[in-house]
């Protein structure tokens, strides 16, 4: 399994592949902790487990995307989490821990978005900057 990374960066991909070796154990530890301590926040998970918050929160987010953990309200301004009824998988597929990609927009949506942008500039009496004008020209060409 490869963790999320910057696809254009070989360094980012290598770091994600290296980190994937140990995230499974951390993910399971976070899951077990939430199961044993319902209504716990990210801060509490990190503090109580002695885990770096930059490790604990991404593992909890992966569990949430997988449907294994959900928000169960708020305490002191922080979301608290509980496990769902879904069983923890023994052998997840490669994309199990990551959200699915949004569908690619169709041509009609691209044109409609471009028209909305053009209208907003026209309403203000402004011209779009060159980068936006180039994007709008491309969107209009999607016939």
Helices and strands as residue ranges (DSSP letters): H 10-36, H 42-49, H 53-65, E 69-75, E 78-83, H 107-124, H 130-140
